[in-house]
Amino acid sequence: MVSRIVSAAEGGTVTNGYYTVHFPPGALMEDTEITIEMPSFPSAVVRLGPHGIQFEKDVTLSLDTARISDDAEAYRVLWYNESTGCWNDIGGYMDDGYVKADLQHFSDYGSDPKKIGP
């Protein structure tokens, strides 16, 4: 697990080498300790904390495709919905070698090999 304090005013980036979370300025209400944990390593499940935190602006979750042995172009991002006990497909997009998704809150996320795009 990695953790870092991210400034509410300046934003910032936290990475564990596989996943990176980028916070634009103003996404957080206050300076916050952000954590990234991969509880099922080597599976692509990531637990982001503080659990349940909501953002004022979208933050970007990125998975380094160099770390994926499968066809990275085919990956989508999933969110674990604790209320239903199901993984929900939230899409994702490819950008400069990363599978990315914009998040409004923290929870457990993962990647799944499904076609990205429409």
N, C-alpha and C positions, 0 to 999 in steps of 0.2 A: 504494500500500500504506500502511496505517496500522498503528501499533503503540502499545501502552500496557502499562505494568506493572500487573498486577492483584494485589491483596493476597489472600493465602490466608485470612487471618483475617476481613477485611471484605468480600471479594468485590468486584464492580465491573462496569462495562459498557464495552465497546469498540464503536465504530461507525465506518463509513466513509460513512454517509449512505444507503446502500442496505441493507446488512446490519448488524445489531446482535447482539452476543453478551453475554448477561447471566450473570454468575457469582454464585451465592449464596455466603454465607460458608461456608467449609469445602469448597468444590468442588475447590480446588487444594491440593496437598500443601505448596507453598511459593510465595512471591511469584514471579510468572512474567510474562515479556514475551509478550503475546498479539498476533498479527498477523492482519490481514484483507487479503486480496489478491483482486482480480478479474482473473484471467489472460486471460480471453476476453471482456472488456468489449466490447460491451454485453450479451452473453449473461449469464444469471443464475447463472453458475458462480462459486463462492467457494472460495478456498483458505484454510483456517484453520490457524494455527500457534501453538505448535510442532506440527509434523506428528506424528500418532500419540499425542499426550498423552492419558492416561486421566484421568477425573474421579472424585472421591469422591462427588459429588452431580451430578445432571443439570444441565447448563447449557442455556440457551434461545437458539436461533438464531432471529432474526426478520428477515423481508424486508418492507420498507416497500412496501405495495401501491400507494401513490401513484406509485411508480417503474415500475410494470408497466403496459404499454399494453393488455394483454389482460385478460380477465375474471379478476381476482385471486381471486375466490371459488372458482375451479376449480383452483387451484394446490396441488401437493403438494411435499414436499421429498424429494430424492434424495441418496443417499450413493454415492460412487464406491468400489467394492470393488476394490482393487488386485490382490488374489489372483485374482479371476475376470475382471477387466477389464470388469466390468458395472456399470451404475448400478442401485442397489437403492432401491425406493420405501420410505421410512420414514414415510410419512404426512404429518402436519401438521395444523394447525388454524388457523382464523381467530380473531383476537383484536384488537379495537379498531383495525382497519385494517392489521394485519400478518398475514402467513403465518408461523406459528411451528412449531418442532419442538424437542423435547428431545433433547440429545446426551449420549452417554457418552464420546465421544472426538473428536479433531480429525482431519480428512481433507479431501478435496474434497467439496463439497456443491453442489447446484443445485436449481432449481425447475422443475417440469414441469406443464403445464396438464392435470391430471386432476382428477376430482371429489374434493374433500376430504370425508372422513366415511366412514360405513359403506357 
